């Protein structure tokens, strides 16, 4: 059993900024030389999230709108009262989506659906440098 770890970072805009990170994960898989195993993709931070989506502009917009309907930005949040940073909604949104996903690695490939990409979301109300950690365990 081999464990390979990699990381990359990128700049994001404020608000819901949705970034396709599939190519960076594929680069990590190639660098690992692991053919079969499990990939963990994790973004540290309580206002960041990782999931999959069909990464096309219409659906990206729809996800942004859905998050606003589910967790509206301008409600009262006790977090905002305590810290005065206005990002209580960002923490809730990130908690609902989650900061990591696991992906299978089979014969050196990630079996994503035809239109499925891995995305990282900055959900904070300010631009951020986001880091993503990719850890692959396998043979």
C-alpha angles and dihedrals in degrees: 000000000000128000118205123184128192137162141193136181139205141179121257137195122241120271122022104349112173116199127189106228098171095110093052091051091049089052089053090050091051092048092049096059086212112139104184129027145071128307120208115198113193134175114198114221137077094242097048129083141186128209141127131267142155094270103220126128096249094053093041088056091046091053091050090051093046091053090051091051094046097042109016116208098224102052121110111272122184088217089064091049091053100042103021090218098120095225103107089117090054092058093048093048092049092048091053094051099035134224099255146037134192121224129189119240112209123177090341094307135103106227096223118163119262093264099027124116133172114244137190118208127206103205098173124113091239135052113272141186103237124203124202123197119204117195121181123192119188148072 
